[in-house]
Amino acid sequence: MTTFKVLGMTCSHCVGFVTEALEELPGVESVEIDLSTGTVALATDRPVEPAAIRAAVEAAGYEVER
């Protein structure tokens, strides 16, 4: 399980956009987001490059906290 924070999510629509973007990455099995903390838990069946995760989140219009 990979856990990280995403900045800029403010509502359930934001959660949907980020979830959809991450679910499209090869190897991603599930995405769980806690909107109150901005925390994303990503379950994968193989390693997913951090750069790919960051690119997917940014393409959805949000930012991964560094």
N, C-alpha and C positions, 0 to 999 in steps of 0.2 A: 504494500500500500504506500503510495506516494502522497504526501500531504504538503500543501503550500497555501499561501494567501493570495487572493485576487482583490485588487483595489478597484473601486468604482461601482461595485454591484449595490443597487439600492432597492430592488424589488424582485418579485417572482419572475418577471420578464427577463431581467438581467440573468438570473439563475438559469433560465431556459436557454438563453443565447450561449452562455458559457458551457452548459452541459452538452448542448448539441454540438458545439465546436469540438469539445474534447472527445465525445463519443465517436467522432469520425476518424480519430487517430487509430492506425493499426495497432492492435494489441490491447486496446482499452476495453475492459469488461464492464465496469460500472463507474459512475461519477456520483459522489455525494457532496452536497454543498450546504454549509451552515451560513445562511445569509447574515445572521447577527454578528458573526465574527469574520466573515469573508473567507473562511477556511474551506478548501477543496480537498477531498480525499479521493484519490484516483486508484482504482484496482485494475491491474493489468495482468495479462497472461504471459507477457515477455517484457523486457526492458523497453522503455520509451524514452527517447532522448529529451533532456530538459529543454533544448532549443526548440523541439517540435511542440512541446507543451506550451512554451512561451509564445510561439508563433500562432498557435491555434487560439489562445486566449486573446492575443493582440488583434487577430483578425476579427474576433467577435466584438472588439471595441473596448477591451479592458486591459489591465496591466497586472502582471505577476509581481508581487512584492519581492524585492531583491534582498 
